[in-house]
Amino acid sequence: MKKIIPILLFGLVAVTSPLTYATPISTTIELGTVFTGTSPSGSAPWLTATFTSNTGAHTGTLVLTSHLNGSDFVGGPNIGWGFFLNTGTSSITCTGGNCADNTFSGGSYNAGPLGKNWNLAFEWLAGDRFVSGNTAAYDITFNSGLTGSPFIANPDPKAESWRSVAHVQNIGKSGASGWITGTDAPTNVPEPSVLGMFGLGTLLIGLFVGLRRRSRSEATNSSSF
């Protein structure tokens, strides 16, 4: 019985005092609004950016995906695809896909009618356009541990609180262009630590009950002799 008591106490602690784990961060921004110019071919969203990491982490992964159609592409010489981060970065490394020719971080980059206050930008040059079906994956290292998604709405009044902007060119037969934006809010998926620890505590209590019944059964059998 004495050996069983610590198991019960640990189970109760596990139920009442769940451990704290890092919370996964999963943010998706879909660019499906035309700010000015010509609407891209096909259906919105035309571009998607997905960022994944964990709270407390100094690194994360950003995946850019094009859903453009026909001859439409994202490229330079102006800003190709821009974001606004609420924390500085120390490195941005492309790990696969159609990587941008130029990657800018930490400055204020020109997005034409949407202002200059974009501090993360990707630019594909004329010979290396970001077209239909293209993806590009980046590992980003931040200067401080993340407390949530670092991708936030641009505070510049000209940007009207957009989270992302891109310049789409060579749209349709006319070869027109347009600026598109994205406003999707980050979605942080909670870590089910409470449920996990509650289940552990319940399991330990169940183990205690089983051992106690076994102990009583053995005591009963020994007293019958």
Buried (B, 14 or more C-beta within 10 A) or exposed (E): EEEBEEBBEBBBEBBEEBEEBBBBBBBBBBBBBBBEBBBBBEEBBBBBBBBBBBBEBBBBEBBBBBBBBBBBBBBBEBBBBBBBBBBEBEEBEBEEBBBBBEBBBEEBBBBBEBBBBBBBBBBBEEEBBBBBEBBBBBEBEBEEEBEBBBBBBBEBEEBEEBBBBBBBBBBBEEEBBBBBBBBBEBEBEEBEBBEBBBEBBEEBBEBBEEBEEEEEEEEEEEEEE
